[in-house]
Amino acid sequence: MAQSCSNGIWNPVRITALLARCGRYALERWREEDWRLKSDGSLVTDVDEVLERELTTELECVEDGVHVIGEETVACRDEAYISRAMVDRAYVVDPIDGTAPFAHGIGYWGTSIGFMEGGRLSHGGIVLPAQNELFVTDGDRVLWTDRLDLASEGPVELRVLEPCFAPSEAGGMVGLGQRFVRTAPYPWPNPTLVTGCAIQGLAYLMLGRLSAYVGYMKLWDLAAVLPMLLRCGAEARLVDGTPVAAAVVPEVFDLGSGSATRWALRDECVFGPPAAFERFYPAMCAHLLGKP
């Protein structure tokens, strides 16, 4: 990828091409990567690091007030840089969301690019290479394809995504995040899906493949897909009732310098269409908060 200096204006054509290039690179190296553990116990591969470097080169332009917050490099940024990123413009990137399945040859992974202006998430794009799917915001719309051809370097043909939320009924599938399944029993009859890839589960809400999603995640897991969900009419709330919207604020995220959970949501979050909250949210919150 060539050196580029972004002017900080979201360009869906440019982001789509960049996501396709990232997806192509990762797909070529999928199932060939060795992995290692980071200090927090999560996995990382060379692909994570290469893609984050490339995304930073492509998107960052500090002289124009455009910054990059990335999963693999944010810990190396000083507080002055982070403060500017939170008040100016910033791309929030996750080079491989779902590194664990990626590293073990399982197809639940993708790359995400979110865009933040003045501390608010305004746009996003994600690619799921193993599923041939790509999503990107364009104005007030979400565009997508499930026919992505990464063997070709030509333009990506997208169409407008019409949200198709799944009915919130007993047979509806619920997506669950890793922390939930490790710490809380699941007491409902609904079938569940645990992929280890937040952007995939959250994107599947918009396509009607999941009825709801429950997860605890960090800013870069949400930055790209949350603006899409909000455009589609989905809701998100922490278990204490706090709405999760576009603003990246301390009431929703741990933003404290030096905190072991910096950039993470304050607690588990429920995502879904309004109907899902009527069915899942009260019981889920009572369960997670230990109430009868």
C-alpha positions, 0 to 999 in steps of 0.5 A: 500500500502506498503512502497516503495522507487522508483529509479526514473525510469519509470516502466509502469508495476508498474505504471499500477498496482498502478493506478489499485489499486487507481482506485479500492479504489476510485470505492469502495468509489464512491457515498459514499463520503462527500465533503468539500470546499477548500480555493480556492472554489474547492471540496475535499474528504477523497479519494483525501487525502488518495490516495495522501498519498498513492501515495506519500508513494509509489513513493517518495524517496528523498534520491534518488532524487525522489520527489512528486508534488501533488494537495493536498499537494504541498502547504505544501512543502517548496521551497527547496523541490519544487526546487529540484523536478523541477531539479531532478525527480518528480512524479506529481500526481492528486489523483482524477481529477474530484473531483466534479463529483466524489463527486456527484456520476457522472462518470467523474473522474480518477487518474493520475500519471505524471513523470518529469525529469529535469523539463520536462514531460516525461511519464504518466499514467491515470485510468478512473475507471467508464469507465474501461479505463487505459492509460500508456506510455511505451517507445515511445508508449501509451498502453491502455485498455477499458476492465479494470476489477477492481474486479480482482487484476490480471495483467492488459492486455494492447494493443498499442493505435493507435491514431484515431483523430476525423475529425475537422468538424462542427459535431465534439464534442469539450471538454471544461473546467470549466473556459471557460464555466463560462467566455466565450460564445461558438460561434460555432455550434459544440456540446460540452462536459464539464465533469469537468475532464481534463484527460478524455477529453484529453484522448478522443482526442487520441480515436477520441471521441473529435475533440479538447479540450479547457481548463485552468488547473494546472500542475497535470491536464496535467502531465500524459496525455500531454506526451501521446498526444505528442506521438500521434502527438497532439498539444497544444497551449496557446491562445497567440500562445505559444506552450505547450510541455514537458518543465514545464517553466514560459512561459507556467505555473505560477511557481511563489512562493506565486502566487494565480495561481501557477502551472496553465497554463498562459491562456486557451489552445487549444489541438488537432490534427494539423487539429483541429488547422486549424479549431478551433485555429484562431477563438478560439484565436480571440474570447478569446482575444476579437478580431473581 
